[in-house]
Every structure is written in C-alpha cells, then in structure tokens.
Amino acid sequence: MTAPVNFDFGAAQRVIDEIDRTRSMLTDQRGRRWSQGITIRGSWKGPYAVRFDGDRVRSDNDAQAVLNSLAALRSRVQDAIDRARADQRK
C-alpha cells in the first residue's frame, strides 16, 4: 500500500517548467548580447573600448551565474519530486 504524501507535484512541475523557460530565454539573450557586443565594439580604441569589454565580460559572467543558480534550483526541485514519489511507493 502506498502512503499518502502531502506534496503538490503539479506545482513542482510548473516550477521546473518555468525554470526551463527562463534558462532558455536567458541563454538566448546571453548569446545575442555577446554577438551584438562584438558588432558594436567594432574598431573602438581607448578607455571606452576597454570599459565596454569589461562590462561585456561581467554581463556574460553574471548571466552564467544566474544560469548556474537556476540549474541548481531545478535540481533541488526535481530531487524533491523524486523523493516524494519514492515515499509514496513505500
């Protein structure tokens, strides 16, 4: 007999779906921003070019940090789903 588990599987799956959509959108935007930055940068010289390059790298690193955090959150939610399903089978 399976034990009832008080866990909202639907809500957890909606969280995962939203994380996946957000990660996809951020990955797309990150790539477009990098490409646009290269195009805009062109043949700039001097301190503004150096500042722009630094800002572009920081922005890319920030986007990667957010993607990593979202991946970790997705993993935690999926683990909770898996544990709840396993508990129901007990």
N, C-alpha and C positions, 0 to 999 in steps of 0.2 A: 504494500500500500504506500502511496506517495503522501508525504506530509505537505500540507498547505504552506506555501511560502509567501509572506507579505512583501511582494516585490512587483513594481509596475514595469513589466517587460516592455510594454508599448512605449512608455515614456523614455525608458533607457534606450530603446532602439531609435526613437526620434532624436535623442541627444547625439547618438552616433551618426545618424544621417546628416544632422546639421553640422557636426564637426567635419564630416567628409566633404560637404558642400563648401564650407568655409575654407578648408585646406585647398580644395581645388581652385577656388576663386583666388586665394592668396598666392598660390603657386603661379597661376596665370598672370596675375598682376605683377608679381615679382619679376617674371621673365620679360614682360612688356616694359616695365620700368627700366630694367637693365639695358635692354636694346635701345630704348628711346634715349637713355642717358648717353650711350655711346654715340648715337647720331647727333645729339645736341652738343656733346663735348667737342666733336669735330677737331678743329685745329687750334683750340684755345691755348693760350700760353699765359704764364704768370700765376700770381697768387690766387686769382679767382678760379683758374683751372684746377689748381691743387686743392682748393677748398671744395670745389664741385666733386672732384674724385673722392675725397674723403667722405663727403656727405653721401655719395652714391654707395660706397662700400658699407658705411654704417647702416644705411637704409636696408641694404641687402642682408646684412648680418642680423638686423632687427627682425626682418621678415623670416629669416631662417629660425631665429629663436622662438618666434610665435608658432611657426610650423612644428617645431620640436615639442613645444608645450601642448599643442593640440593633439599631436600623436600620443604623447604620454597620457593625456586625459582620455583619449579614445581607448587606449589600452586598459586604463583603470575601469572605465565603464564596461568594456567587454568582459573583463575579469569578473566584475560584479554579476553580470548576466550569467556567465558560465557557472559561477559559484551557486547562484540561486537555482539554476536548472539542476545542478548536481544535488543540491539539498532537496529539491522536490522529488528526485528519484530515490531518495533514501527511504 
